[in-house]
């Protein structure tokens, strides 16, 4: 499949792994598969790529460790299996990635962590810092404290939200099927493989089967939902069989897969969201030096802030204005209003004294900030 034959053009890649790829019901962890997958990850990171792993398998591995009987589990049994399985899974990733000099960092998320703004910022900051340190984030849904029934397939959507949150340019869903077909292949012998999807249309969604079908229960339906999230945020998505050894290398060798093309640039998508789709909760007045720094693409540091107006929380969208009242930017603020007032105008050493704890580097990080001229480019300026 030539459209997906190379992963070299992608800078940041999120890989979602299904339970069946990692855990055999009879023998437990598929160590040989995980070994080759870790080699693939090491090769990509050595080539300068960021790789994030969204991994299912904790419940499946935990029930094997706990010797739970086959069949449906009660919610509390699923949670107990997840608690045990997470430790075993984290140990396995640490071992196999560590064999290549890579550190693994475990992150447990819920969908709320990627959608509620303050929790989103916390999660993104942690994952981003792991990547800066050269570690490989291994992310899973926090099944151990779930209050609703644990459903198979949620990690497809979670992976898409992680890709969006981290401005990834590729999401890979490793599955038990080699991509999208024109109809469920188990039901229709005439079904044809679809190598490239330019845009997810109602016709494409119909190919995934109805929500109640066997084909879509925890399967293609959730993957199409994930594709809608990822491609709208600017990430390409690949669905392919993951049960091969060296599954990422297999993509580059042209094994069958479906490539879903992105519909937007990931940075532009987030900038548009900041610029036009959230109400502003406050206002920062900044000095001329800060205006120059922002215009050159830098983050807004507390030292450049002259005044703080409004009551806002961390993660809220606020206006940044010059001292003569001209709006120059909007962004997601990293401090709440009370802390912002404490640190306004202060440099790093003084900020820690004022807060009583280690400060965040930026008042608004450049990735969370849209300049006024960008508003015009996006056509979103109010």
C-alpha positions in Angstrom: 0.0 0.0 0.0 2.0 2.9 -1.3 0.1 5.6 0.5 1.1 4.2 3.9 4.4 2.6 2.9 6.6 4.9 4.9 6.3 6.2 8.4 9.3 8.4 7.9 7.3 11.5 7.1 5.5 11.5 10.4 7.0 13.3 13.4 4.8 12.1 16.3 3.0 8.8 16.1 0.4 7.3 18.5 0.1 3.5 18.3 -3.0 1.8 19.8 -2.6 -1.9 20.7 -5.6 -4.2 21.2 -5.8 -6.7 24.0 -5.7 -9.8 21.7 -2.3 -8.7 20.3 -0.7 -8.6 23.7 -2.4 -11.3 25.6 -3.1 -14.9 24.6 -6.0 -16.4 26.7 -4.1 -19.6 27.2 -0.4 -18.6 27.6 -0.6 -15.0 28.8 1.6 -12.2 27.6 2.8 -12.6 24.0 6.4 -11.8 24.7 7.8 -12.5 21.3 5.3 -10.1 19.7 6.0 -7.4 22.3 9.8 -7.9 21.8 9.5 -7.2 18.0 7.1 -4.3 18.6 9.6 -2.7 21.0 12.3 -3.1 18.3 10.0 -1.2 15.9 9.5 1.6 18.5 13.2 1.8 19.2 14.0 2.1 15.4 11.5 5.0 15.1 12.7 6.9 18.1 16.3 6.5 17.0 15.2 8.2 13.8 13.9 11.2 15.7 10.2 10.2 15.9 8.1 10.6 19.1 6.2 7.4 19.7 3.3 7.2 22.2 1.6 3.8 23.0 -2.0 3.5 23.9 -2.2 0.0 25.2 -5.2 -2.3 26.0 -4.5 -5.6 27.7 -4.5 -4.8 31.4 -7.8 -6.6 32.2 -6.9 -9.5 29.9 -3.5 -9.9 31.5 -4.8 -9.4 35.0 -7.5 -12.0 34.7 -4.8 -14.5 33.5 -2.6 -13.6 36.5 -5.5 -13.9 38.9 -6.7 -17.1 37.2 -10.2 -15.8 36.8 -12.6 -18.1 34.9 -13.6 -17.6 31.3 -16.7 -15.6 30.6 -18.1 -12.2 31.5 -16.6 -10.5 34.6 -18.5 -8.4 37.1 -17.5 -4.7 37.2 -15.5 -5.2 40.4 -13.7 -8.2 39.0 -12.8 -6.2 35.9 -11.4 -3.5 38.1 -9.4 -5.9 40.2 -8.1 -7.6 37.0 -7.1 -4.2 35.7 -5.3 -3.3 38.9 -3.1 -6.4 38.7 -2.8 -6.3 35.0 -1.6 -2.7 34.9 1.4 -3.6 37.0 2.3 -6.6 34.9 1.8 -4.7 31.7 3.9 -1.7 32.8 6.7 -4.2 33.9 6.6 -5.8 30.4 6.9 -2.5 28.6 9.6 -1.3 30.8 11.6 -4.5 30.2 11.2 -4.7 26.5 11.7 -1.0 25.8 14.5 -0.9 28.3 16.4 -3.5 26.3 16.8 -0.7 23.7 17.8 2.0 26.2 14.3 3.5 26.3 12.4 4.4 29.5 8.7 3.7 29.6 6.3 6.1 31.5 2.9 4.9 32.5 -0.1 7.3 32.1 -3.6 6.3 33.2 -6.3 8.5 31.7 -10.0 8.7 31.4 -11.8 10.4 28.5 -12.5 13.3 30.9 -8.8 13.9 31.2 -8.6 14.7 27.5 -11.7 16.8 27.3 -12.0 18.9 30.5 -9.6 21.8 29.9 -7.6 21.8 33.1 -7.1 18.1 33.3 -6.3 18.1 29.6 -3.5 20.6 30.2 -2.1 18.5 33.1 -2.2 15.4 31.0 -0.6 17.0 28.0 2.1 18.7 30.1 3.1 15.3 31.7 3.1 13.4 28.4 5.0 16.2 26.7 7.6 16.2 29.4 8.1 12.5 29.1 8.7 12.9 25.4 11.2 15.7 26.1 13.1 13.3 28.4 13.2 10.7 25.6 10.8 8.4 27.4 8.0 6.4 25.7 4.6 7.2 27.2 2.4 4.1 27.7 -1.2 5.2 28.1 -4.3 3.3 29.1 -7.7 4.1 30.3 -7.9 4.1 34.1 -10.2 1.0 34.3 -9.4 0.4 37.9 -11.7 3.3 39.1 -14.3 3.2 36.3 -17.8 3.7 37.6 -19.6 2.5 34.4 -19.2 -0.8 32.7 -15.8 -1.3 31.1 -16.4 -1.6 27.4 -14.1 -3.1 24.8 -13.1 -0.5 22.1 -12.9 2.6 24.3 -9.1 2.7 23.7 -9.7 3.4 20.0 -11.4 6.7 20.9 -9.0 7.3 23.7 -6.0 6.9 21.3 -7.6 9.4 19.0 -8.0 11.9 21.8 -4.4 11.4 22.8 -3.3 12.0 19.3 -5.3 15.2 19.2 -4.1 16.3 22.7 -0.5 15.8 21.7 -0.7 17.2 18.1 0.3 13.9 16.7 0.4 13.6 12.9 -0.3 9.9 12.7 -2.5 7.5 14.7 -2.0 3.7 14.0 -4.7 1.3 15.2 -3.2 -2.2 15.4 -6.1 -4.5 15.1 -7.2 -8.0 14.1 -8.2 -6.8 10.6 -6.1 -5.2 7.9 -8.2 -2.1 7.4 -11.6 -1.0 6.2 -13.7 -3.1 3.8 -16.6 -2.1 1.7 -18.7 -4.4 3.9 -18.1 -6.7 6.9 -15.9 -9.4 5.2 -17.1 -12.1 7.5 -20.6 -11.5 6.2 -20.0 -10.5 2.6 -17.5 -12.6 0.5 -17.6 -9.8 -2.1 -16.3 -7.2 0.3 -13.3 -5.3 -1.0 -10.4 -3.8 1.0 -10.3 0.0 0.9 -6.6 1.2 0.9 -7.2 4.9 1.2 -10.0 7.0 2.6 -9.8 10.7 1.6 -12.6 11.7 3.9 -14.9 10.0 6.3 -18.3 10.3 4.7 -21.7 8.6 5.6 -20.8 6.0 3.0 -17.5 5.2 4.7 -19.3 5.0 8.1 -21.9 2.6 6.6 -19.0 0.3 5.6 -18.2 -0.2 9.3 -21.6 -1.8 9.9 -24.4 -0.7 12.2 -23.7 0.0 15.8 -25.4 -3.2 16.9 -23.6 -5.6 14.5 -21.1 -8.2 15.5 -18.6 -6.6 13.2 -18.8 -3.3 14.9 -19.1 -4.2 18.6 -15.7 -3.1 19.9 -14.4 -3.2 16.3 -14.7 -1.2 13.1 -17.4 1.2 14.4 -15.2 2.5 17.1 -12.2 2.7 14.7 -14.2 4.9 12.4 -15.2 7.1 15.3 -11.6 7.4 16.2 -10.8 8.3 12.7 -13.3 11.1 12.7 -11.7 12.6 15.9 -8.1 12.2 14.6 -8.5 13.3 11.0 -10.5 16.4 12.0 -7.6 17.4 14.3 -5.0 17.0 11.5 -3.7 13.5 12.1 -3.6 10.7 9.5 -4.8 7.3 10.7 -3.8 3.8 9.7 -5.8 0.7 10.5 -3.9 -2.6 9.9 -3.5 -6.1 11.3 -1.2 -6.0 14.3 -0.7 -9.7 14.9 2.4 -9.9 12.7 5.8 -9.7 14.2 7.4 -6.3 13.7 3.9 -4.8 13.1 5.2 -1.2 12.4 7.8 -2.5 10.0 5.1 -4.4 8.2 3.3 -1.2 7.4 6.4 0.2 5.7 6.8 -3.1 3.8 3.5 -2.6 2.2 1.3 -5.1 4.1 -2.4 -4.3 3.6 -3.7 -1.4 5.6 -6.2 1.5 5.3 -4.9 5.1 5.4 -7.3 7.8 6.4 -6.1 11.2 5.3 -6.2 14.2 7.6 -8.6 17.0 7.0 -6.7 19.8 8.8 -3.3 20.7 10.1 -3.1 19.8 13.9 -1.7 23.1 15.0 -4.2 25.1 12.9 -7.1 23.0 14.3 -6.2 23.7 17.9 -5.5 27.4 17.2 -8.9 27.6 15.6 -10.5 26.1 18.7 -8.7 28.6 20.9 -9.4 31.5 18.7 -13.0 31.1 17.9 -14.8 28.4 19.9 -14.3 29.3 23.6 -15.4 32.3 25.6 -12.6 34.3 27.1 -12.6 34.3 30.9 -10.1 37.0 31.7 -7.4 39.4 30.4 -3.6 39.8 30.9 -1.9 43.1 30.2 1.7 42.6 29.1 4.7 44.9 28.6 6.4 45.7 25.3 9.1 43.1 25.8 6.4 40.4 26.1 4.7 41.7 23.0 7.9 41.3 21.0 8.6 37.8 22.5 5.1 36.6 21.6 5.4 38.0 18.1 8.6 36.0 17.6 6.9 32.8 18.6 7.8 32.5 22.3 5.7 31.7 25.3 4.3 34.3 27.6 6.3 34.3 30.8 5.0 35.7 34.1 7.8 38.4 34.1 6.1 40.1 31.1 2.7 40.4 32.7 1.8 43.9 34.1 -1.8 43.3 35.2 -4.4 40.5 35.6 -8.1 41.1 35.1 -11.0 38.7 35.7 -11.5 35.5 37.6 -10.4 32.4 35.7 -9.1 29.0 36.3 -6.1 27.1 34.8 -6.9 26.0 31.3 -9.4 28.8 30.6 -9.1 30.9 27.5 -8.0 34.5 28.2 -7.1 37.6 26.2 -3.6 39.0 26.1 -3.4 42.7 25.5 -0.7 45.4 25.2 -0.5 48.2 27.7 -2.3 50.5 25.3 -5.3 48.1 25.3 -4.7 46.4 21.9 -5.6 42.7 21.9 -2.6 40.8 20.6 -3.4 37.2 21.4 -5.6 34.6 23.1 -4.5 31.5 24.9 -5.1 28.8 27.5 -3.6 30.1 30.7 -1.5 27.8 32.9 -2.3 29.6 36.2 -5.6 30.4 37.9 -6.3 34.1 38.5 -5.2 34.1 42.1 -1.8 32.6 41.3 -1.5 34.7 38.2 -1.8 37.9 40.3 0.8 36.5 42.7 3.4 35.9 40.0 2.7 38.7 37.6 6.0 40.6 36.8 8.1 38.1 38.7 11.1 36.1 37.4 11.5 32.4 38.0 13.3 32.4 41.3 10.9 34.9 42.8 7.9 33.0 41.6 8.8 29.9 43.6 9.1 32.0 46.7 5.7 33.6 46.0 3.9 30.4 45.4 5.6 28.2 47.9 6.1 25.5 45.2 7.9 25.0 41.9 6.3 27.2 39.3 5.1 26.4 35.8 7.5 27.8 33.2 5.1 29.8 31.2 1.9 31.8 31.9 0.7 30.7 28.5 2.7 28.2 26.5 3.3 29.1 22.8 1.4 25.9 21.8 -1.6 27.2 23.6 -1.5 30.8 22.2 -2.9 32.3 19.1 -1.6 35.7 17.9 -4.0 38.3 16.6 -2.6 38.0 13.1 -3.4 34.2 13.2 -7.0 35.1 14.1 -7.2 36.9 10.8 -5.5 34.0 8.9 -8.0 31.6 10.4 -11.0 33.8 9.8 -12.0 33.4 13.4 -11.4 36.8 14.9 -14.6 38.0 16.7 
